[in-house]
């Protein structure tokens, strides 16, 4: 039988504390699974439709970690728009229900709701 995972952003990072992750260019707070320790390498996974794209003056929920990046491309797909955002040396996909008006080259923030973040321990 077929297994469908769908599109997902995978970001290499490390455990910075009991409830935080960091990379070379960002840090966020989120719940961590048991068994991961400070300094351990992990992979953060989040689906493009769960990432909120924030522009100047907008803020994420209190339960979101935010990171900054630059819009490198966008695709209008009828009922949605997918943006490619460069965060450090990593590219993330963000899917919004409608065009939010962000333009290529614009600096934006991405909100990663803690409830939608998945952490995969590296073996």
Buried (B, 14 or more C-beta within 10 A) or exposed (E): EEEEEEEEBEBEBBBBEEEBBEBEEBEBBBEBEEEBEEEEEBEBBBBBBBBBBBBEEEEBEEEBBBBBBBBEEBEEEEEBBBBBBEBEEBEBBBBBEEEBEBEEEBEBBBBBBBEBBBBEBEE
